Amino acid sequence: MKFARSILNKLTLTNFKKLAADLVNIDFRDPEELKGLVGIIFDKALEEGHFCQMYAGFCNEIKDKLPEFSEEEADPLPGEEVKKKKVSFKRCLLNKCQEEFERADRYDELTDAENTGLSEEEKANKTRRVRIRMLARVTGNIKFIGELFAQKILNEKIMHECVKRLLGSKDEDTIECLCKLMFTIGKLLDREEARHYMDYYFDQMKQMANEMGKRPGGNRLKFMLIDTLELRKNDWKPRRETTGPKTIGEIREEAVKEGLVTSIMPPGGPMRDARAGTCLS
């Protein structure tokens, strides 16, 4: 798995196709190696949230090109024939999404295990650090799940289940995750066939916004919910355009359009500043 990790460490928007080809040429020998690859991709995507879209696209590029395996199902009933299940990259990805999503419900369980033997002040500080770390991972997972859905790796039914589960909690972190998920996939879910579901979700979010407005310190979430409600009202057009990471070529093109440089040079070449006649590297 060192070679797979090395490939993912080099991944950028410009070498995307080449590294995908390098990865699928690795000799994966068993299901555990496939699961290990998924674990590495998840860690990278969740730690580098700005690149979630890139990692989701990478998953889409390789998902049908990796080998499939079979393994015995765990804990068969006494006397029952041992059945085998298919293990594919996509199945491992779905399982990892569910595993990470369910971790959101285990803040207390995780922090209690780490708090043993500490003073009350040390417990409070460590709990706060663990919670911040876990929240970053959970929100990263929500964003990655949304991008995987946008790539049609996850289906719509899974996304509705995610939304319903997030709606079922009044926890502030969960509400924030709900808003971020809607910003990522709301437009894709808001089809005529699912309009009644979306109407229900947004009615619930409107009630949440009203409740948040009555809570001490709840204004941040109140306005986050209101922004999400207005996003749908405005036909999913954000007030500020959100963009992912850009390639060097895209940056060069924007510079030319804005008059900052006079021409686009080949990758690696200098860009000449139109205002001062100097080269921008």
Buried (B, 14 or more C-beta within 10 A) or exposed (E): EEEBBEBBEEBEBEEBEEBBEBBBEBEBEEBEBBBBBBBBBBBBBBEBBEBBBBBBBBBBBBBEEBBEBEEEEEEEEEEEEEEEEEBBBBBBBBEBBBEBBEBBEEBEEBBEEEBEEEEEEEBEEBBEEBBEEBBEBBBBBBBBBBBBBBBEBBEBEBBBEBBEBBBEBEEBBBBBBBBBBBBBBBBBBBEEEBEEBBEEBBEBBBEBBEBBBEEEEBEEBBEBBBBBBEBBEEEEEEEEEEEEEEEEEEEBBEBBEEEBBBEEBEEEEEBBBBEEEEEBE
